[in-house]
Amino acid sequence: MQDILFDFISKYVTLTEEEKNAIISLDLFRTLKKGTVLLKEGQYSKESYFVLKGCIRTFYLIDGEEKTTDFYIETETLSPPCVINMTPSEYYVDCIEDCTLLISNSDMEEEVNRKFPKFEIMCRRLSEELLAKERLEFDEFRTSSPEQRYLSLLEKRQDLIQRVPQHQLASYLGITPQSLSRLRARILERSKG
């Protein structure tokens, strides 16, 4: 699992053995079962998540109904806004598969950044990338139809379609599970003709 992390980090900075050992010594790796809730609405947290294996999702609970907003899979990072803003979380985070995560907290990150300045550079670059990616995804979501969103998902994140329960996928797309079934049937019919 460490190799996945170090391969990811190497896209941003080169680590010395001392720096790699420092990360390992922090004991950040956690194995969690499917269904584990990592964060609840109203809860304060300092934890950020890096997915080594599995899938986690963010969702809101509105009038008793889950509204999925995103999925995070291998080598994707989630730093909930409540960590940065030091406010109660507005949403939930849970594991929708058995997961191996690197879970860090903001206090520990500050200490590591002080000891190893290149981590701060990496985190800044990663944050900039994530912000740009989320902005594009948000704009695409706001300007596209459910069918366009689904086709985009097929193109960019096809693995989610196999991994995520249909009702969560439908919620993520902003439609009902029944509408998703009809949408899939229409697309399949068109691909045959």
Secondary structure by P-SEA (a helix, b strand, c coil): caaaaaaaaaacccccaaaaaaaaacccbbbbccccccccccccccbbbbbcccccccccccccbbbbccccccccccccccccccccccbbbbbccccccccccaaaaaaaaaacaaaaaaaaaaaaaaaaaaaaaaaaaacccaaaaaaaaacccaaaaacccaaaaaaaacccaaaaaaaaaaaaaaaac
